[in-house]
Amino acid sequence: MAKNLNICIIPVKKCKIYFNEDDIEEILIDYILDFIEYDYQVNKFFYPLLAEKKDDEAKEIEKEIKKYKDQKKRLIKVYKDGILEMEDFAEDINVIDKKLAELKNMQIDSVDLIKEAYNPAHLIAHRDIEKESLLDGKMYKEMLLNLWVLKSKEEKQDFISRFIESIAIKKNEDNTLSIEKINFRSTFIEQVDKLYEKGVVDIPSKMETSGNLQNISTSINLNKKQVNEYLDELKKEMNINYLDLGKYHFNGEEFDETEGIKNEIATYKDKAISFKIKKNEKPIRFFAIKEMKNYLVKPDYNVNFSVVTHIVPPNNKKKKNKNK
């Protein structure tokens, strides 16, 4: 992996030092698992649409992807045979990886998410149903790890290069490594932006439960109708509860503690929304629905926050939680 990621000790400008791949993988593992999850969801929910969309444009993109993958295989063979120097190999591989990333982005662009048989609310619901079913059996993270571990060395390099342009690694005084900077590929960022606009990319948020921080997915680009469609779909498979946490005013810089419509379920103080749930409820998703007021002058709008909880058997929780 160090070979084609331009990994250097800061502030060295030209990469001349390569680290052990296992050490790099260890400090990147959180990013890797996020990439694995993202890639898994895209492949499962979006590329099936591409399989049905076999027009000339889609076929040409597939043809180009195959061409560059074949070029990469030949290049790796030449390098392994000792014909190509490391620096030349890394430079050529980077060019191919960049082109492959662009083509992957073009695949997503070729799908019109409005015209195709596509419902973002249903998609998010199916993802949450699958995730919760695996989490109940403690299998979700294990599944992501297996998707990574089962990859070959070359597959891992290919996978990482789709998302990361370059990475700067710092060697600390105790000989441990830490990440100084990561530059993500512009094509990856563009792809995420497109899916974000459609409301299907989650925003990672932190929630405090009984003094412990945990991650929770947040959707912000869906409307009220879509939220109701999500709830209807979820209820087909899960026992859930929906809590309306109230409407809060954003003044362009922060949420105002004195303005906005609130209810008895939640309070806003010290830049955090606090609410109570029953001991057998597990929060699985937040929603933040914007109501724009005067955006031309400055960002100024109300946001209605809500949370969806999965009602689980009481013996899975020990005490009542207070959340922020």
N, C-alpha and C positions, 0 to 999 in steps of 0.2 A: 504494500500500500504506500510506503514511503516513496516509492520510485516515481509515481506519477501524480503525487499531490503537492510537489514543491515544498516539502517540509524542511524548515530551516530553524536554526537557533536565532532568536532576535538579538541584536539588530542586523544580523548578516543579511545582505541584500541579494546575494546570489547563492543559491543553495549548493553547499558543498558537503554538508554533514547529513548522514542518514541514520535514523534511529531504528531500534528493533520494532518490527511490526506489531508484536504483541503488546508492547508498551504503548504504542500509538492507539491501538484498538481499545486498550483499557481506559484511556482518558477521553476517548471519543464515544464510548459505549452508549451514553445517554442520547447523544445526537443520532447514533446509528439506529437505536431502537425507535426513535421518532421517525427517521427516514423509512425504516422497515414498515412501521404502521401506516404511514402515509402511502407508501408504494403498494401495500397490500390493499388498502381501501380503493385507491385509484384503479388498480388492476381488476378488482372485483366488481366495482360499480360503474366505471366509466369505459374501460376498454371493451366490455361486452357490447356497448353501443357501437364501438368502432367495428366490431366483427360483423354487425348487421349493415354497416354503412360501407359498402364495397363499390363506391363510385371511383372514377378515374383518379381523383385527387388522393383518396385514401390508399389506393393500390400503388400509386407512385411514391407515396411516403414510405410504405412498407418496403418497396423495392430499394429505396435509398438507404433505409435502416439496415437492410440485409447487406448491401454493398459495403457500408462502413464497418459493420461487424466483421465481415470477411477480411477487410483490410487490416483490422486490428489483430485478428488471429495470425495473419501472415507476418505482421510486424513483430508480434511477440515471439514467433518462431525464429525470425531472423536475429532478434536480440539474444534469445537463448542459445543460438548456434554461435554466438560470439562475433557476428559480422557487424553489428551495430553497437556504437558506444552508448553508455548510459545516458549522457546528456542529450544526445540526438534522439535516442529512444523516448525519453521522457517528453521532449518537445513534440515529437510526432504523435505520441499517444494523446497528449493534451489537446492537440488540434482535432483529432478524431473524436475524442470524448466530448469536446465542445459541440461538434457537429451533430453527434448522436443526441445530445441533450436538446439541441434546437429542434431536431426532428421529432423527438418525443413530445415537445411542447406543441409542435404543429399538429400532432395527432389529436391532442385535446382540443386545439383550435378548430379542427375540422368537424367536430361534433357541435352542432347548434343545440345548446342545452335548453333552448326554449321550444324549438320545433320538434325535437326528438321526444320519444315516450319517456319522460323524465319528470320526477316530482322530488324536489329537494327535501321536503318534509318526510316523505316516505323513505328516502335514502338514509337520512339521519336516523330515523326510527329503527330501520333494519340494522344499521351499524350498532346502535345502542343495545338492541335486543341481543345481537350476537356477542357483543362485548360483555354484557352482564351475565349471559349464560356461561361464558368462559371464566369470568371473574368469580362466579359462585363456586366453580370447581378449581379455583386458583390456577387456571391454565392460560390466562391471557398473556401474561408476560413470558411464560414458558413457551408459548406458541411463537411469539416474536423472536425470542432468543434462538429457537430452533430454526426459524427461517433464515437467521443469520449464520448460525453455526454450520448448517448443512451446505452452505455455499463453499465452493472451492476458493483457493487463494486468488485466482484470476477473476472469479465472479465477484468476490469482495471488492477487488480493485475497481472493476467495472461499475459496481453498484455505487460505491462512494464517489467516484468521479462524475456521476450523473448529477450530484447535488452540490459538491464542493469544488470550487475553482482552485483555491489554495488555502493553506493553513500555516500559521506561524506558531511554533512550539518553543517554549522557554524551558531551559534546564535549570532547575533550582539548585541552591547551595547543597541541599541534602541528596542531590542526584535524581530527585524525582522530576517528572515532566508536568508541565501545565500548559493550557491553551492560552496564547496571547491574543490571537485573532483568527477568525474564520471568514473567508470570502466565499459566499454562496454563488453558484452559477446564476447569471441573470435570467437564463431560460427557466430555471427552477422557480425563481422569484415571480416571473411573469405567469407561470402556470398556476402557482398558489394564488396570485392576485385574481386571476380569472375565476377560479373556483370559490374564492372568498366572496367575490361580488355576487355569486349565485347563492351564497348562504350555506355552502356545504363544507367549508373549512372551519374547523373549530378554533376558537381563541382560548389558549390555556389560561386558566385562572386558578387562584389559590383560595382555599376555604379552610377556616380554622374550626376544628371540631374538638371540643373538650381540651383545648390547648395544643392540639396536634394539627399541623398543616397538611393538607392533601390537595391533589390536583383535581380539577373538575372542568369539564368541557363547557364552553359558552358559545351560544349562537347569537349573532347580532344583526344579520342581514335578512332575517325572515320577518314576515308581517303576521298580524294576529290570526288571519285565516290559515296560514301555513302552520303556525304553532298548534292550532286546533286539529289540523290534519295529522300532525306529528303525534299528538296525544291519542287520537282515535286509532292510529296504527299501532302505537305502543300497547294500548289496552287489549289488543287482540292476543298478545303473548305474555303480558306482565301485569302484575297488580301494582298500580302506581297511584300517587297523589300529586296534585298540582297546587302550588301555593302562589298566589299573586302577592308579591312583596311590595307593591305600590309604585307610584309614579314619582320620579325625582327630576329636578331641574338642573341642567348643565349650563353654566353661564359662559362657556367658552374656555374656561381654565380648569374648573373643578365643579363637582356637584355641590349645590347650595344646601346647607343644613336647615335653612328656614323656609325655603320655597319648595313648592311641589305638593302633590296630593299623596298622602301616606295612609296606611291603614293600621289596624291593631295587631296585625301579624308581624310586622317588621318595623325597625327603627334605624335611622341613619345617624351615625355619630362617629367622629374621628376617622372619616373617610372609609367607613365600613358599614355594611348593612348587616344587622343582627336579627336573627329569627330563631324560633324554636321548632323542633320537629319531635315526633314520637321516637321512642327508643328503637322501634323496629323499622324506621325509615332511613333509607340511604340515598342522599342526593346524587343524581347522575347527570343532570344538565341544568345550566342556567340559560335563560333567555333575556335579551335586552332589546326591546323594540323602541326604535327612535320615532319621535314625533317632532319634525322640524318646524321651527317658528320663523326665524329671520336669519337664514344662513348667509344671505348676500352681504349683510353688514358684518356679522361675526358668527362663529358657531354658537347657536343658541337653540336648545331644544329640550323637551322632556323625554325621559327614558323610563319605560315601564319594565321593571325587573320581575322575574318570576323564576321559580325553581321546580323541577320535577324530581320526585323521590320514588325510589323502588321500595315497596313494602315487602320486607323480608321476614322470615320467621323470627319471633322475639328472641329466641335463644342465640341468634347470630349477633345480637347487640347486648351490651351489658348495662348501659345506663343512658339516661336521656341526654341528648346532645344540644349544646347551644352553638350556633354556627355564625360565622362572619365571612 
